[in-house]
């Protein structure tokens, strides 16, 4: 089914400056705010993206379902970038250990999870240096301006501590692990 016209607008706050440059095959968006600067390249666009008077406009005329979803996706990315440079993003991961006391340490560019399920070797998860990590007790807090980096390291930490295969245990009895508790 073809859609006649799909249009979304994203307002840019006064504290934020946004630039839109055309590059080969796409658009490059740079957004600067009080917390920092984010840059993203949208390649192979099948929709029209423009910036006029602190307002992004994403529109598609006579587009199919793919173009309609692309309008919403680009609008979501732009609003997340604006929110990131003004407010920032915070994810929290909680350590739950009832059988073996697990601990988390930061060592260089990696997060070490020690003694989870009684393992002797630590689980090592690399992370981006743009993300600030704070460990207090059994809560690990990730903060940053890029939602993709912050959420990816939280998800990677929770996924790396999940048991699978022949090592898996009954999840109703062994609820040990690291879980994302606040997105």
Secondary structure, DSSP 8 states (H G I E B T S, - for coil): --EEEEEEEEE--TT-EEEEEEETTEEEEEEE-SS-EEEEEEES-SSEEEE-SSEEEEEEEEE-HHHHHHHHHHHHHHHHHHHHHHT-EEEEEEEE-SSS--EEEEETTEEEEESGGG-SS-EEEE--TTSEEEEETTEEEEEES-HHHHHHHHHHHHHHT---GGG---TTT---EEEEEE-
